[in-house]
Amino acid sequence: MSFITDIIAWYEKNKRDLPWRKTRDPYVIWLSEIILQQTRVEQGMPYFYRFAERFPTVADFAEAQEDEILKLWQGLGYYSRGRNMHKTAQLVMEEHGGYFPNQYDQLIKLKGIGDYTAAAISSFSADEPKAVVDGNVFRLLARYFGVEEPINSSKAKKIFTELANEMIDKARPGLSNQALMEFGSLQCRPKNPFCDTCPLQLSCVAFGKGLVNTLPIKLKKVQTRNRYFNYLICRKGEHVLFNKRGPNDIWQNLHEFPLIETNAPVDPLIMLKSNEFEQLFGKKVILTGQYGPVKHILSHQKLHVNFIFIDEFEEHFKEKKNWFFTDIETLEQFAMPKIIFSFLNIFPTLKKS
């Protein structure tokens, strides 16, 4: 039996029962593919059901408000994916008459859809013979064929895509791609792969040469940037001061507390005496509590976050267009970063620490 035939046979016996595998609807497949980018299946499944129920058609998605989409997306991270999905849905309505395309050449022109996603949607919905090369497929091919080119190098994408296109069954490309991805995810796992029960064991280069724990090779990541966030909890009766983030930084258009970012960790009492702080809140501010620092890891950033409770503040900050007071009971209506709603789960009524 050939490489792909063995993998398809394995897939038919071991595949997971996933809802997006039961449809040829390119819209539904698109939902699943975007949601599952940078996300484990177990984590992404509830989000898929949530979006599919709220937006059963691409027209429903296109008509939604961005704030609603971001609220439903809350907790998944990489929020640009949600914003791009909204733009894609609107483009489908404008340029494709509300019919989500299922051909690679049309899909690749849509916002937020790259080679991988276009290949996946066209392959799964229309059996277009395009190889789908995700991290699981990179790993499987690198081990089986003994490819030592770093998978995140500039050459790797071309090498592995060409190899994957040679391997797939051209008569059953959708099934081939699903099988390759599932095999890499469940059998040829990143750590502790099931080599002892692998149907490819005898012909696998990595297994034969003892390179299973070495391949695939990956270049070192970009250096992580440290940032120091100081959130100010400014309560006024049953209202609290909130902020809507702007563009050109993380968490675009999400909501948070007023933020003072510093270049290094800072003592809250010292920060309260700074010129920047006094210009916003006056000189009579009282520090009533603190929570943190809390570490929050992003792809290339490490956030060190403090939550600082203050009282007796003056409202010199009214020129801040994105700052506004809102009822504490309405906070859950806003889309916000994970670090903020995790804080609210600890302080649901913003009681002082």
C-alpha positions, -999 to 999 in steps of 0.1 A, spaced: 0 0 0 12 36 -7 18 63 18 -15 81 13 -35 49 10 -22 38 44 -31 71 59 -66 71 44 -72 36 58 -60 47 92 -83 78 90 -114 58 82 -109 38 114 -97 66 137 -111 100 126 -129 122 151 -166 130 147 -163 167 139 -194 187 127 -176 205 98 -167 171 83 -203 164 77 -209 192 52 -197 205 18 -210 240 26 -179 263 20 -193 289 45 -194 264 73 -160 250 64 -146 286 64 -160 292 99 -143 261 112 -110 268 95 -107 304 107 -118 295 143 -93 266 145 -63 287 133 -39 289 163 -66 270 184 -69 234 195 -100 216 184 -112 211 219 -110 248 226 -125 259 192 -155 236 192 -177 257 214 -169 288 194 -177 270 162 -212 260 175 -217 295 189 -209 312 155 -228 286 134 -259 291 156 -258 329 157 -248 333 120 -263 303 101 -256 321 67 -229 344 54 -256 371 51 -262 369 88 -225 373 95 -222 402 71 -251 421 88 -237 417 123 -220 445 142 -182 441 148 -187 445 185 -210 414 186 -185 394 166 -157 403 189 -178 395 219 -185 360 206 -148 357 198 -138 367 233 -112 343 247 -99 329 214 -72 355 209 -58 368 176 -88 391 173 -79 402 138 -93 369 127 -127 379 138 -125 413 122 -112 398 89 -141 373 89 -166 402 91 -149 419 61 -149 386 42 -186 380 48 -193 415 35 -172 410 4 -190 377 -3 -223 395 -2 -210 424 -24 -189 404 -50 -204 369 -50 -241 376 -45 -241 360 -10 -228 326 -23 -196 317 -5 -171 307 -32 -156 272 -32 -128 276 -57 -92 284 -47 -87 312 -72 -117 331 -58 -111 322 -21 -75 335 -21 -87 370 -29 -109 372 2 -97 390 34 -79 368 59 -78 338 36 -43 326 27 -30 296 8 -37 271 35 -73 282 42 -81 286 5 -68 251 -2 -87 237 27 -121 252 18 -118 244 -19 -105 208 -12 -132 200 14 -161 216 -3 -154 210 -40 -126 183 -41 -102 207 -58 -68 190 -59 -50 214 -36 -28 201 -8 -36 215 27 -4 220 46 -9 229 83 15 223 112 3 187 115 11 180 79 45 197 81 54 175 110 42 143 94 60 149 61 92 161 78 94 129 99 83 104 72 106 118 45 134 129 68 132 166 56 156 187 77 147 221 62 133 242 91 96 243 88 94 280 95 121 289 70 114 308 37 121 276 17 99 253 37 65 263 25 74 256 -11 92 223 -3 64 209 18 36 221 -4 51 205 -34 57 173 -15 21 173 -1 7 179 -36 26 148 -49 13 127 -21 -25 134 -21 -48 111 -40 -59 134 -69 -92 114 -72 -100 121 -35 -81 153 -25 -106 163 2 -104 130 19 -66 128 15 -61 162 31 -84 154 60 -66 122 66 -31 138 65 -41 165 90 -58 140 113 -29 116 112 -5 143 121 -28 155 149 -36 122 166 -9 96 155 22 116 146 18 140 175 44 167 184 54 149 216 52 112 223 39 101 189 25 66 186 53 51 166 48 16 180 13 14 164 21 35 133 12 19 99 41 39 84 67 28 108 88 6 84 91 33 58 94 63 81 129 79 78 127 96 112 118 63 130 145 44 111 172 69 119 161 78 155 151 113 145 115 113 157 123 137 186 145 159 163 122 164 134 107 187 124 134 213 128 122 248 136 141 281 137 142 300 170 113 323 176 114 361 174 125 376 207 96 383 230 89 419 239 81 428 275 53 454 282 41 468 315 4 476 317 -11 494 347 -49 493 346 -68 519 367 -100 508 384 -119 541 388 -152 535 404 -179 562 407 -209 547 426 -222 519 405 -203 530 374 -167 523 364 -144 541 339 -138 520 307 -118 525 275 -122 513 239 -88 505 223 -79 521 190 -60 507 160 -24 499 154 -18 478 185 -30 446 201 -67 441 209 -80 466 184 -115 479 192 -117 458 224 -126 473 257 -105 476 289 -99 498 319 -80 531 315 -44 521 309 -10 537 317 18 517 300 53 521 315 87 510 302 94 490 334 76 478 365 65 507 386 53 511 422 17 523 421 24 549 447 52 564 426 30 563 395 3 582 412 28 611 417 38 612 381 30 642 359 11 620 334 -11 606 361 -17 639 379 -28 655 346 -54 629 342 -66 623 378 -54 652 399 -31 652 430 -55 640 457 -59 604 444 -60 577 471 -47 542 463 -72 517 478 -60 484 465 -39 465 440 -41 432 421 -11 418 403 13 417 386 -3 391 363 16 377 334 -2 374 301 16 358 271 9 368 235 27 355 204 56 379 206 48 399 237 48 392 274 25 415 293 31 423 330 -3 436 342 -12 454 374 -48 464 384 -48 495 406 -79 506 425 -80 544 431 -105 568 447 -109 606 452 -98 611 416 -106 642 396 -120 640 361 -94 658 341 -95 630 316 -127 640 299 -108 649 267 -99 612 263 -125 604 236 -124 566 242 -128 568 280 -164 565 293 -182 556 325 -205 526 323 -227 507 347 -208 479 363 -237 455 355 -232 462 318 -196 453 316 -203 418 303 -219 433 272 -185 445 259 -160 426 240 -127 426 260 -93 409 261 -90 377 281 -69 394 308 -98 419 315 -126 394 317 -105 370 338 -100 399 362 -137 406 363 -143 369 372 -122 375 402 -137 409 411 -173 405 397 -185 436 415 -151 454 415 -148 451 453 -116 465 466 -89 439 472 
